[in-house]
Amino acid sequence: MTDYLKTQSGKLAVASYRYFEAAKTIFLHTDNGRIALAPTLHLAAHGLEVLLKSALTYQGYSAAEVQADFGHDIRKMWDHPKCSKIREVALDNCANAELEALATKRLAGPPNKRPRELLAKAIVDLSIAHSKQPLPLRYASDDRKVPPPHIFIYTFLPLSEEAIHNPRNLFG
Protein backbone atom coordinates (compact mmCIF):
# COMPACT_ATOMS: atom_id res chain seq x y z
CA MET A 1 0.00 0.00 0.00
CA THR A 2 2.62 2.53 1.01
CA ASP A 3 4.60 1.65 -2.13
CA TYR A 4 1.56 2.50 -4.25
CA LEU A 5 1.32 5.95 -2.67
CA LYS A 6 4.86 6.66 -3.88
CA THR A 7 3.90 5.97 -7.51
CA GLN A 8 2.61 8.60 -9.92
CA SER A 9 -0.86 7.05 -9.73
CA GLY A 10 -0.82 7.02 -5.92
CA LYS A 11 0.33 10.63 -5.70
CA LEU A 12 -2.40 11.68 -8.11
CA ALA A 13 -5.02 9.76 -6.11
CA VAL A 14 -3.98 11.60 -2.95
CA ALA A 15 -4.05 14.95 -4.79
CA SER A 16 -7.54 14.15 -6.08
CA TYR A 17 -8.77 13.43 -2.58
CA ARG A 18 -7.35 16.73 -1.35
CA TYR A 19 -9.02 18.71 -4.14
CA PHE A 20 -12.40 17.09 -3.48
CA GLU A 21 -12.09 17.63 0.29
CA ALA A 22 -11.31 21.31 -0.32
CA ALA A 23 -14.27 21.61 -2.71
CA LYS A 24 -16.54 19.97 -0.13
CA THR A 25 -15.33 22.31 2.60
CA ILE A 26 -16.12 25.38 0.52
CA PHE A 27 -19.43 23.90 -0.61
CA LEU A 28 -20.55 23.15 2.96
CA HIS A 29 -19.40 26.43 4.46
CA THR A 30 -20.76 28.91 1.96
CA ASP A 31 -24.26 29.58 0.69
CA ASN A 32 -24.66 26.18 -1.05
CA GLY A 33 -21.44 26.87 -2.86
CA ARG A 34 -22.94 29.80 -4.76
CA ILE A 35 -20.74 32.47 -3.21
CA ALA A 36 -17.67 30.53 -4.20
CA LEU A 37 -19.13 28.58 -7.13
CA ALA A 38 -16.20 29.08 -9.52
CA PRO A 39 -13.54 28.13 -6.93
CA THR A 40 -15.60 25.13 -5.79
CA LEU A 41 -16.01 23.87 -9.35
CA HIS A 42 -12.37 24.63 -10.12
CA LEU A 43 -11.30 22.41 -7.23
CA ALA A 44 -13.77 19.70 -8.29
CA ALA A 45 -12.51 19.87 -11.88
CA HIS A 46 -8.91 19.47 -10.73
CA GLY A 47 -9.96 16.64 -8.43
CA LEU A 48 -11.64 14.80 -11.29
CA GLU A 49 -8.81 15.53 -13.71
CA VAL A 50 -6.15 14.09 -11.42
CA LEU A 51 -8.37 11.14 -10.43
CA LEU A 52 -8.71 10.19 -14.10
CA LYS A 53 -4.98 10.74 -14.60
CA SER A 54 -4.40 8.46 -11.61
CA ALA A 55 -6.45 5.76 -13.35
CA LEU A 56 -4.53 6.19 -16.59
CA THR A 57 -1.10 6.10 -14.94
CA TYR A 58 -2.18 3.09 -12.85
CA GLN A 59 -2.92 1.30 -16.12
CA GLY A 60 0.47 2.00 -17.65
CA TYR A 61 0.44 5.49 -19.13
CA SER A 62 3.40 7.65 -18.17
CA ALA A 63 2.74 11.15 -16.88
CA ALA A 64 4.25 12.53 -20.11
CA GLU A 65 1.93 10.36 -22.23
CA VAL A 66 -1.11 11.44 -20.23
CA GLN A 67 -0.18 15.09 -20.65
CA ALA A 68 0.53 14.69 -24.38
CA ASP A 69 -2.58 12.62 -25.13
CA PHE A 70 -5.13 14.30 -22.84
CA GLY A 71 -3.84 17.60 -21.46
CA HIS A 72 -6.61 18.90 -19.20
CA ASP A 73 -9.47 17.40 -21.24
CA ILE A 74 -11.66 15.74 -18.62
CA ARG A 75 -14.17 14.41 -21.11
CA LYS A 76 -11.49 12.81 -23.29
CA MET A 77 -10.09 11.02 -20.22
CA TRP A 78 -13.59 10.13 -18.97
CA ASP A 79 -14.48 8.53 -22.32
CA HIS A 80 -11.21 6.58 -22.60
CA PRO A 81 -11.56 2.78 -22.32
CA LYS A 82 -8.94 2.65 -19.53
CA CYS A 83 -11.30 4.79 -17.41
CA SER A 84 -14.30 2.53 -18.00
CA LYS A 85 -14.25 1.01 -14.49
CA ILE A 86 -14.16 4.37 -12.70
CA ARG A 87 -16.83 5.68 -15.09
CA GLU A 88 -19.05 2.68 -14.33
CA VAL A 89 -18.63 3.04 -10.57
CA ALA A 90 -19.24 6.80 -10.68
CA LEU A 91 -22.42 6.42 -12.73
CA ASP A 92 -23.64 3.71 -10.35
CA ASN A 93 -22.92 5.89 -7.30
CA CYS A 94 -24.16 9.27 -8.48
CA ALA A 95 -27.69 8.71 -7.11
CA ASN A 96 -26.08 8.58 -3.67
CA ALA A 97 -24.51 11.97 -4.39
CA GLU A 98 -27.94 13.48 -4.85
CA LEU A 99 -29.18 11.95 -1.59
CA GLU A 100 -26.10 13.00 0.36
CA ALA A 101 -26.40 16.58 -0.89
CA LEU A 102 -30.08 16.52 0.12
CA ALA A 103 -29.20 15.17 3.58
CA THR A 104 -26.67 17.96 4.13
CA LYS A 105 -29.31 20.51 3.06
CA ARG A 106 -27.05 21.59 0.20
CA LEU A 107 -29.30 20.59 -2.66
CA ALA A 108 -31.42 23.31 -4.22
CA GLY A 109 -34.70 21.52 -4.80
CA PRO A 110 -35.51 17.82 -4.94
CA PRO A 111 -32.95 15.22 -6.02
CA ASN A 112 -32.58 14.77 -9.76
CA LYS A 113 -34.65 11.81 -10.92
CA ARG A 114 -32.05 10.96 -13.54
CA PRO A 115 -28.72 11.29 -11.72
CA ARG A 116 -26.80 9.24 -14.32
CA GLU A 117 -27.89 11.67 -17.04
CA LEU A 118 -27.11 14.61 -14.76
CA LEU A 119 -23.59 13.31 -14.15
CA ALA A 120 -22.97 12.54 -17.83
CA LYS A 121 -24.05 16.05 -18.84
CA ALA A 122 -22.18 17.60 -15.91
CA ILE A 123 -18.95 15.91 -17.05
CA VAL A 124 -19.32 17.47 -20.50
CA ASP A 125 -20.16 20.90 -19.06
CA LEU A 126 -17.30 20.73 -16.55
CA SER A 127 -14.82 19.65 -19.20
CA ILE A 128 -15.81 22.61 -21.38
CA ALA A 129 -15.65 25.04 -18.45
CA HIS A 130 -12.33 23.59 -17.24
CA SER A 131 -10.34 23.58 -20.45
CA LYS A 132 -12.31 24.47 -23.57
CA GLN A 133 -13.19 28.12 -23.00
CA PRO A 134 -11.06 31.21 -23.58
CA LEU A 135 -11.32 31.85 -19.83
CA PRO A 136 -11.40 28.50 -18.00
CA LEU A 137 -12.93 28.04 -14.55
CA ARG A 138 -9.84 29.27 -12.78
CA TYR A 139 -10.77 32.72 -14.06
CA ALA A 140 -14.03 33.67 -12.37
CA SER A 141 -16.87 34.45 -14.71
CA ASP A 142 -20.59 34.60 -14.03
CA ASP A 143 -21.72 34.34 -17.65
CA ARG A 144 -21.07 30.65 -18.24
CA LYS A 145 -23.18 27.58 -17.80
CA VAL A 146 -21.72 25.40 -15.09
CA PRO A 147 -22.86 22.12 -13.55
CA PRO A 148 -23.91 21.79 -9.92
CA PRO A 149 -20.85 21.15 -7.73
CA HIS A 150 -22.51 18.60 -5.44
CA ILE A 151 -22.68 15.96 -8.17
CA PHE A 152 -18.88 15.96 -8.40
CA ILE A 153 -18.11 16.33 -4.71
CA TYR A 154 -20.40 13.56 -3.49
CA THR A 155 -19.78 11.22 -6.41
CA PHE A 156 -16.01 11.51 -6.67
CA LEU A 157 -14.81 12.24 -3.13
CA PRO A 158 -15.51 8.63 -2.04
CA LEU A 159 -13.98 7.36 -5.29
CA SER A 160 -10.82 9.38 -4.72
CA GLU A 161 -10.54 7.81 -1.28
CA GLU A 162 -11.11 4.37 -2.81
CA ALA A 163 -8.34 5.14 -5.31
CA ILE A 164 -5.93 5.66 -2.41
CA HIS A 165 -6.84 2.50 -0.51
CA ASN A 166 -8.00 0.07 -3.22
CA PRO A 167 -6.82 1.26 -6.64
CA ARG A 168 -7.26 -2.18 -8.22
CA ASN A 169 -10.97 -2.18 -7.31
CA LEU A 170 -11.50 1.21 -8.91
CA PHE A 171 -9.11 1.23 -11.83
CA GLY A 172 -9.37 -2.38 -12.94
N, C-alpha and C positions, 0 to 999 in steps of 0.2 A: 504493500500500500504506500508506504513512505517513498519507495522508489518511483512509483507512478507520479507522485506529486512533484518530483524533480524533472519529469519529462515536459516537453513542450505542451502536450495535451493536458497534463495535470496542472501546469501553471495557468493555462487558459481556463480550465474548469474553475480553479480558485478565483481567478479574476472575474469570471462570469458571475459567480456567487456574490462577490463583493459588489458588483454593479447592480445586481438585482436587489440586494439588501439595501443599498443606498437609495434606489428608486422606491422601494417599499417604505422606507423611513420618510422620505419626502411626501409620498402619496398619503401616508397615514397622518402626517403632522401638518398638513396644509388643508385648505378647503377642497377636499376630494381631489387633490392634485391639480386643481385649476390654476391656482396662483403660480405654481411652478410647473405648469404642464410641459413646456418645452424641455426644461432640465430633467424632469422625471422621464419623459419619453427618450431623451438623449441617453440617459443612463440605461434604460431598458433596451434601447437599440444596441448599445455597446455590449450589454450583457448577452443579448441574443447572438450578436455577431461573434463574440469570442467563444460562446458555447458551441456554435456550429463549427468554428475553427478548431475547437477542441476535438470535436467528433472527427473532423477530417484528418487532423494530425494523428489522432489515435489509430486511424485506419491506414496510415502509411504516407500521407502527404507530408512533405516538409513545409516548414513555415514559409520558405521562399516560394514554393509551388502554390500554396494557398493564396499568398499575396498576389502572385502573378495571374493565377487563374480566376480569382474571385474578388480581389480588392476588398471593398466594404459592401459588396452587393449581397445583402441578406437573402433576398429572394433566390438568387442564383445558388447560394449555398443550401438554402432550405429545400429547393427542388432537386438537388443532386442525389443520385442513388445512394451514396455513402452516408447520407443523412436521413435515410428512409426510416430507420428505427426510432430516432429521436422525434421525427415528424409524426410517426404513428402514435408514439406515447403522448406527445403534446396534444394531438387532436383528440385522443381518448380522454385526456385529463382536463381539457379546457372547460367542460361543464362544471367541474369542481371550482375552477377559478371564478366563475360567475357566482356560485354559492358562497365562496369564501369572501368575495368582495361585498356581497349582500350582508353576510353575517357581521362584517366589520363596519357596516353602515357607510360604505364607501362606493356604493353602486347607485348611480342616478337612475332611478326607476327600477322596474322589475328585471329579473335576469333575462338575458337573451334566450329565446326559445330554440335558437339554432347556433349554439356556441361554436360548433365546428366551422360553420360558414363565417361566423364573426372572426374567428382566429385566422382562417385562410385569407379573408379580405384584409384583416389588420396586418398580416405579414406583408402583403403587397403594399399597403399604404405606408407602413413603417419603412420598408425598404426604399420606397420613393423618397420619403421625407428624410431618411438617413443619408442617402448617397446620390440621389438622382435629380436633385434640384440645384439651381444656382446657389441658393443659400440653404445648406443642410440644417438639420435640427439643432446643431450646436450653435447656430446663429438664430436667436429668438425671432420669431415672426408670428403674428397673429392671423395672417391671411391664408393659411394653408389648412388643408384637410388632414387631420391627424386621427389615428385610432385611439380608443380608450386605453389608458395605461394599465388598468387593472388586469386586462386579459393577458398581458405579457408578464406582469409581476407575479400573479397567482398561478399562471401556467408554468412559467419557466424557472422561478425561484426554486421550487422543489426539484426540478430536473437538474438544475445546476448543482444542487447539493448531491443528488444521485450520481452526477458525473464525477464528483470528487471521491465518493465512497465506493461506487460500483460502476465504473465506466463500461465494463463489458456488458452489463445489463442494459445500458442506455445506448451504447454506440454499436453494439453488435459484436 
